[in-house]
Structure formats: structure tokens, C-alpha cells
């Protein structure tokens, strides 16, 4: 049995008029619609963030692993590569923000 049918049965037991029960059901339907709409919006934000981070991670993961192999224990090279990675992450973050701001 559907929820609205159960609500109608409860209202009939209390002897509420049909117009009032229909009005209450329409208010509930409106509230459910707005609530589900807000949930979908929040889901879309989360999905965009995950897709952006996954997109950039997959692009640069192999490069980062190769750079670790190339360092061979040199702290000077490590510092240079760390600075390069920081610059790449910053540019990726900026690009990711611009992708998030796109409207479909």
C-alpha cells in the first residue's frame, strides 16, 4: 500500500473532509518534491567534485610515479619535484574550479 493511501485511510478514520486531506497530501507532495530536489543538487555537487579529483589524479598519477623513480635519493631533486607538483596541483585546482562553474 502506498503512503498516500495510508494517510487517506487515517484521515477517514478521523472523519476529516476529503478537501482537507487532499490539501494536506498536496502540501506533503510539494515538500517531498522540494526536499528531493535539494538532495539531487547536493548529490550533483559531490559527484562533480569526485569526478574532477579523479580526472586529474588519473592524468598525473603515472607522471608522479615516474618522477619518484627518477629522484634516486637526491633531496635537491626531491625539492625541485615537490615544487613542480605543488604548482601542478594549484593549476589543477584552479582548472577544476572553472569546470565546476560550468552549467549544463
C-alpha positions in Angstrom: 0.0 0.0 0.0 1.2 3.5 -0.9 1.9 6.1 1.8 -0.8 8.5 0.5 -3.4 5.7 0.6 -2.4 5.0 4.2 -2.7 8.7 5.1 -6.1 8.9 3.4 -7.3 5.9 5.5 -6.1 7.6 8.7 -7.8 10.8 7.7 -11.0 8.9 7.0 -10.9 7.3 10.4 -10.7 10.7 12.0 -13.5 11.9 9.7 -11.7 14.7 8.0 -13.3 16.0 4.9 -11.8 15.0 1.5 -10.8 18.5 0.6 -8.6 18.9 3.7 -7.0 15.5 3.2 -6.2 16.4 -0.4 -4.8 19.7 0.6 -2.6 18.0 3.3 -1.4 15.5 0.7 -0.6 18.2 -1.8 1.4 20.0 0.8 3.3 16.8 1.6 3.9 16.2 -2.1 5.3 19.7 -2.6 7.5 19.3 0.5 8.8 15.9 -0.8 9.5 17.4 -4.2 11.5 20.3 -2.8 13.4 18.0 -0.4 14.3 15.6 -3.2 15.3 18.4 -5.5 17.7 19.7 -2.8 19.1 16.3 -2.3 19.8 15.9 -6.0 21.5 19.2 -6.1 23.8 18.2 -3.3 24.5 14.8 -4.9 25.4 16.6 -8.2 27.9 18.8 -6.3 29.5 15.8 -4.6 29.7 13.9 -7.9 31.3 16.9 -9.7 34.0 17.1 -7.0 34.7 13.4 -7.1 34.9 13.4 -10.9 37.2 16.4 -11.0 39.6 14.9 -8.5 39.5 11.5 -10.2 40.1 13.1 -13.6 43.2 15.0 -12.5 44.5 12.1 -10.4 44.4 9.7 -13.3 46.1 12.2 -15.6 49.1 12.9 -13.4 49.5 9.7 -11.3 51.8 8.0 -13.8 53.9 11.1 -14.1 54.3 11.4 -10.3 55.3 7.7 -10.0 57.9 8.2 -12.8 59.3 11.2 -11.1 59.7 9.3 -7.8 61.8 6.7 -9.7 63.9 9.5 -11.3 64.8 11.1 -8.0 67.0 8.2 -6.8 67.6 9.6 -3.3 68.6 13.1 -4.2 67.0 15.7 -1.8 67.7 18.5 -4.2 65.8 16.8 -7.0 63.1 15.9 -4.5 62.7 19.6 -3.5 62.5 20.7 -7.2 59.9 18.0 -8.0 57.9 18.9 -4.9 57.7 22.5 -6.0 56.7 21.3 -9.5 54.0 19.1 -8.1 52.7 22.0 -5.9 52.4 24.2 -9.0 50.6 21.5 -10.9 48.2 20.8 -8.1 47.4 24.6 -7.8 46.8 24.8 -11.6 44.6 21.7 -11.4 42.6 23.1 -8.6 42.0 26.3 -10.5 41.0 24.4 -13.6 38.8 22.2 -11.5 37.0 25.2 -10.1 36.4 26.5 -13.6 35.0 23.1 -14.7 32.7 23.1 -11.6 31.4 26.5 -12.6 30.2 25.3 -16.0 26.4 25.0 -16.4 24.8 22.2 -18.3 
